[in-house]
Amino acid sequence: MRTTRWQPAVLALLLFSCTTFVPEPLRQFDESRLAEIDQTVLRAISEKKTVGGVFWIERDATVYKQAYGKRAVAPSSEVASLHSIYDLASLTKVIATAPSIMVLLEEGKLALDTPVASYIPEFTGGGRDSVTVRHLLTHTSGLRAGIPGTNWSGYDEGIRLATREEPMNRPGMMFRYSDVNFILLGEIVRRVSGESLDKFAAREIFAPLGMSDTGFNPPSSKLARIAPTEMSTEGMLRGRVHDPTSRRMGGVAGHAGLFSTAPDVARYLKMILNGGHLEGVRVLRSETVAMMTTVQTPAAVTLRRGLGWDIDSSFSRPRGSLFPLGSFGHTGWTGSFAWIDPFSRSFYFFLSNRVHPDGKGSVLELQKTIGTLAARAIDGIDWSSFAGALPPRAAAERELVTTGVDTLNGIDVLARDNFSALKGLRIGLITNHTGRDRIGNPTIDLLRSSTQVELVTLFSPEHGIRGDRDEKVADSIDERSGLPVRSLYGASRKPAAEQLAGLDALVFDVQDIGTRFYTYISTMALAMEAAGEARIRFIVLDRLNPINGERVEGPVGVEQGGFVAFHPIALRHGMTVGELAGMFKEERRIDVDLKVIKVEKWSRKLWQNQTSLPWVNTSPNMRSLNAATLYPGIGLLETTNLSVGRGTPTPFEVIGAPYIDGESLAAALNGKVPGLSFTATAYVPTASVFKGERCGGVRMELVDRDRLEVVDAGIVIAQTLFRLYGEQFQIDKLNNLLRRKQTIDEIRAAKTLEEIRRGWVGELADFRVRRARYLLYE
């Protein structure tokens, strides 16, 4: 292994922590990129994200394989090796269960589109009869994520509980990752073949492939090589499956329980990459493997899965940012993940026991980082385009890797509780692309597929039902669901009485960004009025405030009117839409039956990226949390003759105009706004103000968001622009969104920021008192 490019301290750590097994020469790989992978894993170990692990990447018989750190630190220390045996957790689904089902399919003993009840007769009634084997394999059955309860034991009891589960959603209409699906698949293998899953998979898959260290419930003779997982009430789990449901079922279940080593996993992945054969042994037909590893979810389902394999969903972190859409893989709870790229004829995987010893490790960030580095490590590949790759889903639908507090928005709580709050109701849904659960299922799909509620019609706010319009929007038919869409940002901004006829409730699920002049909250208020007049319920699926719920800034908007100052609230209000609904109901005297489905596991101090919830572009130009953070101040400026970055890759993070000298503006602003730095720039926007014209200006870097008073930033920028450019900068138009002419007059009079702020300090204090009555979260 070459070391000349590495720092001495890193080299010393590697020599201590890694065991290297590298053939020479590495014809297919860039060794400097492999070194980055080593350093990334070692950094994760030093940060206690995992105690160790094994990385393996292979292309055209060229292999780089590396063991890092420890396989155990408690009760004693043991060094990780390539032959350490790991609990694969949910990799069981694609290495044991799915291929076993495919073997039976090839033998003609089952069919994918046959109801599960044909193989498990007691799985019937309550919507179960329409669940097929394909639904189980693609996680589109509508069954919930896992078997509830802990006061049970035994394989037969686990199957009994699994067969009692009723679909929460109509099968084939939405994606929900579910262990119950694969528990049932494992039982199908047993009933159809006459052998338990562990014996069938060993005979049909593991033995033919020479996977001598792979199986369920490993024997005591292998205990010394097994990487322990977590301390439990039964002691440190070593050789016993970590997953509690599988453990209660005796360690053999379709969703978890498999143990294996890196060499064995590599043999299996190579077989899949080769189209079902390895070294003269054929395990599956090539057409079977092609079916497993290409999209099998219905076109109406947003997230894309194969048969068992993940292709393009919120679980696709191991794909990184370069492997093409159409590559595939899977992850495991205990810390292992794998990805196969048929385009470059390569695969990689990482095995670890990140839950050892106390369950606190995390490899979520590592999954995406290693995935990207693995692609970069493959020499001679242009990742920009691959014939046959899948087209990307819309930008607004793609998920980002997130870590942090396991927050649930209102839709997640509603779905978890099987839509009980809406049971039996005919509803209209006010939503757009931001209405989605934590894994990316649109609220539209969740509700229209629910067995508990009838979704009748859709209502869309500004930017339309899919969030891609920057103009007035007409009524339409939603292409995906076939439901009528009534626009609330077109000829009318309030639901009409005839549009609400026959409904029992209006449901609101739209992500706000915490700024008074962002129009979604005005749409909500008008819809509440319409619901009250129609004597139907109004239900808010609450969502966190992405720029936190503590900070309150700016004037209250004493000059009321229109969508940008619909109600007297602070410019940065620090409230959720559910809290605002309570305020609107009381202060606007809206006589409506209001219910808020609250967010869970969120506190006011949390920013969105401190939670588990991914960022979704809330409108065409609101493309990041940084932009949302800056928006209450920078957005104020956009109705003046100033470009705020619309028509650039980073709206609200740059400002400019043809009359501005960027160097002068940056010099005038730096040091004036705590938490924000300014760098001179020039750009040509492709849309909006000054489209096609060269603009001088500044790029804003968020240095410390907790110190930034963002409304102050907007005022300081306006002051500076007026001082430098006078009437070239149309200061009066600032009031279009500010709605406080006194402030404009004070800027013209060269008042200081402190003098300007004194003008609204009283009303802001009053707002804080009013606001406190409606807060739902601490």
N, C-alpha and C positions, 0 to 999 in steps of 0.2 A: 504493500500500500504506500503510495507516495505521500510525503508529509511536508514537502518544501514550502507549500503555500500557507501552512497553518501556523498560528501563533504558538510560541513555546508552551504557554499555560494550557491551551486547548490540547496540544499534543500530549502533554503529561497526563491530562485527564483521560484522553483516549487510551493511552497505553495502560492506564490503571483500570479503565472501565469497560473496554471493548475486547472482544475476541474476534479476530479477523480471519475470514476464509475467502480469499480473493484469487481467482485464477488469473494468470497473466497470458497474454495481454487482455485488457478489458476493451475489446474492439468496438463494442456497441455503446459504451458509456463515456461520459465526460467525468473524469475522476474528481475534478474540482467541485462538481455538483454533488457527487457522492459524498464528498467531504462535508458539504453543507448539510446533507441529511444526517451524517454522523453528529455534527455539532448541534443540530436541531434536537435530536433525540437526547443527547447528553444534557442539553439545557433543560429539557423537560424533566429529566431525572433530577437535576440539581434543584429544580423548582417543585419537586415532589408531586409532579403530575403522574408519574409512574415510577416504580422502583427499578424497572429495566424492561427489556424486550428483545425481539428479534426482527430485523428488517431483511427482506429478500426482494430483489428485482431481477427479472430474467427476460432476455430477448434473444431469439435465435440461438439458444443453447449457451449464451454468455450470461453468467450469473454473478451478481454481487450479493453477498450475504454476510450479515454482521449480527453478533450478539452484544448486548450492552447491559451494563449495570448488574443488578441482582435479580434472581428469580424469587428470593425470599429475604426478608429482613427480620421476620419474627416467626417463631421464637428464636431462631438463629439466622445468621447470614449465609446465603448461598449464591454463588456466581451464576448468572444466566449463561446458557449455552445453546447452540443450535439444536441440541437434542432435548432441551427442556420441553416438558409436556404442559400445554396450556388448556384451560377451560375455554372453549371457543364460543360459549354462549349462543347467540343467535346465528352465528355462522353455521350452526347445526341445520338451520333451515335450508341452506343452499348446498351443503356438502353431504348431508344425509337424507333429509326428508324429501326435498324436491326431486333429486335424481331417482330416489326410490319410486316415487309416483310416476316418473317418466319411464322407468323400466317396466312397470305394470301397464302403462299406456302402450308401449311398444309390443307387449305381449298380448294386447287386446283384452285385458282384464278390467279395464276401466276406460272411461271417456271424460274429457275435460268438461264438457257442457252437460253432463249428466248430473241431476240433483244429488247432493250429498246423501239424502235420505235413501237413495238406492243402495248405498253401501253401509249406512248406519241408520237402520229403519226408525229408531227412536228419535232421530233428529227431524221432527215433523211438527207442523202446526205453528201458529204464531209468527208466520212469515218465513219459517225455516225451509219450507218445501221448495222455494225458488232459489235457494243458495246452491250453487254448483261447485264442482271441484275447481274450476277456473277462478271463481270468485275467491275461494280460499287462497289459492296460489298467488293472486294479485292483490290481496288485502282489500278487495272491494265487496266483501260479503255483507258489510253493515254491522258485523258483530263487534262488541266492545273489545278493548285492548287486552284484558286478561280475566281470568277466573277470580271472582271476588272471594273475600274471606280467607281466614287462615286456620280455622278450627276444623280441619279435615285432613285425611291422609289416605294413601293408597292409589294405585294406578286406576283401578276400576272406578273409585269415587271421583277422581279427576275427570275421567271421561264422562261419568254421569253428569257432573256439573257443567262440563263443556257442552254437552248435548242439550242441556236445559236453557242455554243462552238463546235469547231471541234477537234477531237483527234490530238494531236501533235505527237503521236506515235501509231503504229498499236496495237490494243487492244490485251491483253494477253501476251505481250512480255516484259514488264518492269513495275516496281512499281513507282507510283508517288502519294503520299498522296494528296487527292483532296477533298475540300469541295463541289465542283460541283457534284461529284459522289453522295453525300448524299443529296444534294438539290434535285437532280433528283429522288432519292429513296423516299424522302418524298412526292414528287409529284405523284409518282407511287402509293403510299399508298392512296392518296386522290382520284386519278382517278379510281383505282380498287375497293376501298371500298365504295366510295361515301361520305366519311367523311374526314375532315382535319386530319392531323397527330396528333395534340394535342388531339382531341376527340377520335380518334381510339385507340391511345396508352393508354389513360385514361380508356377506357372501357375494352380493351382486356388485359392490362398488369397491370397498376397501381392499379385499383380498386380491381381486384381479389387478388392481393398480399397485400392489405391493406396499400398501399403506399400513405397515406393521405396528405402528404406534397410535393408530386411530381407532377410537371406539368409545362406547358409553361405559360408565362404571369401571374405570381402569383397575387392573389387578394390583394387589399389594406389592407384587414384584417390581412394579414401576413407580411406586410411591416416592422413592428418593429423587426421581427426576421431575416430579410434578410441581409446577409453580402454584403455591397456595394462593387462595383469594382473600377472603375476609373473615375476621373473627365473628363468630355467631354464638348463639346460646349453646350450640353443640361443640364449641371450641373453634379453632382455626380450621377452615374448610380446606382440605387438601385431598384431592382425589374424589371428593364429593362435589356434585354440581353446585354452583353458586346460586343459580336461579331457584327461588324458594318453591315455586309451583312444580318444577321438574323434580326437585328434591323430595317433595311430598309424594310425588308419583313414582318414587323409587329410582330416579335418575335416568329413566328412559322416557323421553317425550319428544314430540315432533318439533318443538320450538327451541329446546335447549337441552344440553346434557352431553354433547360430544367433546372429547378431549383429543388433542393431536399435537404433533411437532411441526416445525418449519419444513423439514424435508418432505413429510407426508402431504402437507397442505400444498406445497409446490407441485407435487405430482398430480394432485387433483386439479389444480388450476390449469396446469399445462394440458391435461386431458380436455378440459372445457375449451381452452384456446385452440386446441387441435381439432375441434369438432367432434369430440367423443371418443378418441382413441389415444393410446400412449404406448409406444414401444411395441407395436404389433398387437396390442390388446384393445379390442373395441368394447367400450362400456355402454355407450349410447350412440344412436345413429346421428349423423351430421344434421339432418333436418330436425331431429328432436332438440339438439343443442341450440340450433338457430331459433327454434320456437321459444325455448326457455329464455334466451338472452336478447330477444327483441320485444318491442312494446306489445303487450297483451291487454292493457287496460283499455276500456272503451274510449272513443274520441271525446266524449263528454266529460271524462274524468281529467282534471287538470294535471295531476301528477302522473308520471309515466313509470310503469313497472313491467318487468318481464314475468316469467313464471318462477316466483321466488326471488329472483335477482332484482336489485334496484337499478334504475337507469337514470331517472331525472326527477328527483323529489327532494324534500327537505332533509332526507337521510343521505344525500349524494355527496357529502363532504369529501370522502376519499377521492373523488374525481379531481379535486383541486380546481384550478382555473384554466388548465390547458388540455387535458385529455378530452377528445371530442364527445359531443352528445351522441350517445349510441354505444359508448363503452359502458361497462356495468360492474357492479360489485355488491358488497354487503358489509355491515358492521356488526359488532358483538358488544353487549353491555359490559363485559369484564375488561374490554380494552383492545380487542383485536379487530382488524379491518383488512379488506382485500379489494383490489380493483383490477379488472382485465380490460385491455384495450385491443380489440381486434384490428383496428386500423394500423397501428404500429407493430402488431404482433408481439405485444409485451404484456407482462403483468407484474404487480408488486403486492406485497402484503406486509403487515406489521402485527406480530403477536405480542400481547402483553397481559399483565394482570394488574391493571391500573387500580383496581379496588383493594389491592393489598397494601397495608394490613388493616386499614380502618375505613375503607369505602370512600375516601376523600379525594382520590386521584381523578384526573380528567384528561382524556385524549381528544376532545372535540377540536381544539385548535390544531393539534398535531395532525389530525386526519386531513384537513385541507392543506396544511403546510407541506406535509410529506407528499400528498398527492401532486401538488404543483412542482415540488422539487424532483419527484420521480420522473415526471414528464420532461423536465428540463435536463435531467441526467442522460436521457436517451439522445445519442449523437445523430446529427444529420436529419432531424425531423423539423419540418415547417408546420407548426401547430395552427397556423392561421386558417387552413382550409383542408377539409378531407371530403372526397367524393363519398356519398353515402351517409354522411353524418346527419343526425336529426336536426331539423330547424329548431332554433331556440324558442322556448315559450316567451310570451311578451315580457319585456323588462320588468313590468310591474308585478309579474307573477313569480319571479325568481327569488329564491330565499338566500340570505346570507348566513354565514356561520355566526352563531351567537353563543355566549356563555353567560352565566350569572344566575340570578334569582329565578326560580322556576315559576314565573308569573303566568296566570291564566286570565285572558280577557273574557268579557262576558259571554262571547260565543263559545269559548272553550268550556266554561262552566255550564252553559246551557246544554251542550252536547254531552258532556260528562254525565249530567243528570237526566239524560234521555228526553230532553225537550219538555220536561214535565211542566214548566211554567207556561208553555204554549199548548198544552194538551187539548185537543179537540177544537182548536181555533182555526178559523179562516183568516189569513193575514195578508196584509200588504207589507212589503219589505222596502224600506228606504236604505239603499246601500250603493256601493260602487266596488271597485277592485280592492279597496282596503278592507272590505268586509270579508274576512277569512279567518280560519282558525290558525293555531300556532304552527301547523305543519303545511299550511298552504291551501287547504280545501276552501273554496269560496262558500260564504254563508248561504248564497243562493242554492248551491248544490246540497249543502247540509240540510237546509229546510225543505227543499222540494223532494228530497229522498227520505225524509223522516216519516215514520209510520204514525207519529203522534199529532202532526199538524198539517194543514193544507195551505200551501203557498199559492196565492191566487194572482197577485200582480206585483210588479216592481216599480219603485219610484227612484229616480236618479237625481243627485245634486249637481252642482257645477262640475264640469269636465266629463259628464256622462257616466253610464253604468260601468264602463271598463276604464274610466279615468284617463282617456287618451284624447279628449277634445279640449281645445282652448278657445271655445266660442259658445254661443248659445246652442242649445241642444233641443231637437224636436222629439216628440214621442216616437217610439219604434217598437220592434219586436226583438227580444234578446235572442241572438242566433243560437246560443248554446242551450238555453233552457226552453226556448219557444214561448216564454211568458211575455205578456205586454209590458212595455216600459213607459211609464208616465214621467215626462221630464218636469223637474222642479227648477229648471234654469233655462226656460225658454219663454213661451207665450205666457206661462203662469209660474209663479214660484210657491204656490200653495196648493195642496191637493184639493180638487173640486169635490163637492158633495156626491156627485154621481160616480166619481172614481172610488169612493169609499163605500158605496152601497153594497150590502151583502158581506162586508168584512166585519170581523169581531175585534180586530186590533191592527194597529200600525206598529211595526217593529223597526227600530232605528239602529243600524250598525255601520258606522262610518268613523274612520280614524281622523281625529282633529289634531292640530299641532300647537294648541295653546295660545293662539293669537286672536285678538278681537276681530280683526278684519278678514280672517280666513272664513269663507262663507258657509261652511258646512253647519256651523252652529246656528246660523240664522235660518237655514233650511229646516233644522230640527224644531226651532221655536214656532215657525209657521205651521209645520205639520202637527205639532201639539195642539195648536189652536183649531186646526181642521178636525182632528180626532175628537176634541172636546165638543165641537159643534155637531159632529155626527154621532156623539154618544157612544164612541167605541174606545177601547183601551189604547194606551200608548206605552210601549215597552222599549226601554233603552238597553241594548247590549253594551255595557260600558267598556271603555278602553282606557288604558293608562294615558297620562299626559307625557308624551315622549321627551319633553324638555324639562321634566320634573314638575311636581305639584307643590313645591315650596315657594318658588320665586314669583313675586308679584311686582310688576313695574309699570310705570308710565301713567299718562292721564287716563281718566275714566271715560272719555268720549262724551262730553257734556252736550255737544251738538249732534243730537240723535238723528238717525234717518238712514234708510236703505240697508243693504246687506252688510256694510262695513262698520256700522255703528248701530246695530239693531237694538241693543240693550246696554244700559250704562254699566260696563265692566271695564276693568283695567286693560290696557293694551296687551300686556302679558298677564293673563288672568290666573294661571296656576291652578286650574280646575280641570276635571274630566267632563266629558259630555253628560254623564249621568248626574254629576253635581250641578252642572249648568241647567239641566232639565228641571231639577228641583227648584233652583232659583227662578227660572222663567215661570214655572207654574205658580209660585207664590207671588212674585213681584209683578208679574203681568196679569195676575188673577185669571189664569187659564183653568177653566173648570174641566179637568180631564182626569181620568183614572190612570195614574202614572205608576209604573213599576220599573225599577232599575235592577238588572242582573249585574251584580257587582264584580269588579276585578278581584282576583284572589292573589295573595302573596306579592303585593306591591305596596310600598310605602312612598310617601310624598317626596322623599329625598332622592328616589331612584330615577336616573335617566334611563331611556329605553335600552341603551347598550349595556346597562348593568343588570338586565333581565334576560330571560331566555327567548324573548320575542324578537323575531327578525324585523329588520327595517323593510318597509314597502313604500315605494314612491307614492306619496299621498296625492300628488297631482303631477301633471307633466313636467313641471319645473322644480318640484320639491323632491330632490333626488338623494338626500342624505340627512343624517341627523345633524351634521354640522350646519347644513343649509337651514334646517328647521330652527336650530339654536340662534342663528343670525337673523332669521326672518322678522321677528317683531321689531327690529331696528332697521335693517336694510330694506325690508319690504315696504316700510314707510315711504321710501324714496322713489318707488317705481312709477308713481303717477306724475313725477316731475320729468323734465327733459334730461333724464339720466338713465343709461343702461345699467340694469342690476344683474346682468349676466344671462338674461334670457337669450337663447340662441347661441349659448356656449355650453361646454360640458359641465360647468359648475355655476349654475344660477345662484344668486344671492351670496356668492363667495368672491365675486369681482364687481366693481363698479367702474364706469367710465363714460366718456363722451368725447366727441371730436374737439371740443374746446378745452379739454383738460390736459395738462402736462403731468404725467404720472409721477415723475421724480419730485416735482414741487408738492404735489398732493401727499405723497408718502412722507416726505420730510415734515410737512405741516401736521400730519396725523399721528405719527409715531410718538409714543409716550403720553398721548392724550387719553387713550382708552385702555384702562387696565384689562389684561386678559386677551388683548387683540393686537396683532402686529400687521403692518402694511408694507407691501412690496410693490414697487412700480411695475406696471405691465402695459401692454397694448394688445388689442384684439379687434376682430371684426365679427360682430354678432350676425348670425344667420337668420334671426327672427326678431320681432318686437322693435323696441326703440333703437334707432340708428342701424337698422338692418342694412348690411352691406357696406357700412362706413367704418373707417378705422377709428377706434376709440382709444385715447390715452386714459389711464386710470390706475387703480391699485387692486392688488389681490390681498384678501384678508385671511390671515392665519389665526385660527382659534388656539391661542397659547394656553389659556387657563379659563375654561368655561365657567368655573365656579366663582371667579373674580369678575367676570364680565357682566356689566349692567348694559344689556343689549339695547334697550330703548335709549339710554344715554348715548350709546355709540351712534345711533341714527341721528340724534340731535346734534352731536359734535360734528359729524360728517356734514350735515346740512349747514351748520354755522361756518365751517371751514370752506365749503364750496361757495357760500354766499360772500364770504370775506375775500376769497381769491378771485372769483369770477363775476361777482355782482349780479346784474340782471340777466347775464347769460344763463345763469342757473335759475330756473323758474321756481323760486322759493314758495310762492303763493300756492302752487299745486301740491305742496306737501300736505296741505290741509284736507285733501281729498280722502286721506286715510287717517290722518291724525285727529281730525275733527276738534281742533282747539285753536281758533284763530289767534287767541292771545299769545300763544307760543310763537306763531309766525311773526307777529308784531315785535316780540321780544328779540327774536333772531335778527330782524331788521335793525333793531335799536342797539345791537351788539351787546346784549345782556349776557352775563356769564351763565354757564350751565347751572350753577347753584341757584342763581336768581330765577332762571326759568323753572327749575324743579320746585321752587317754593310755590309756584302758581298752582301746582296740582297735588301738593303734599297732603292737604286737608281732605280732598275728595278721595285720594288713594287710601288714607286712613279709614275713612267711612266705608269704602269698599271692602277693606279687610274685615271690618266688623260684620258687614252684611254677608260676606262670603263665608265666614266661619259657621254660620247657621246651616249651611248646605253641604259641608264637607263630609264625605263618607269614609275617608281613609286617614290614618294617622301618619 
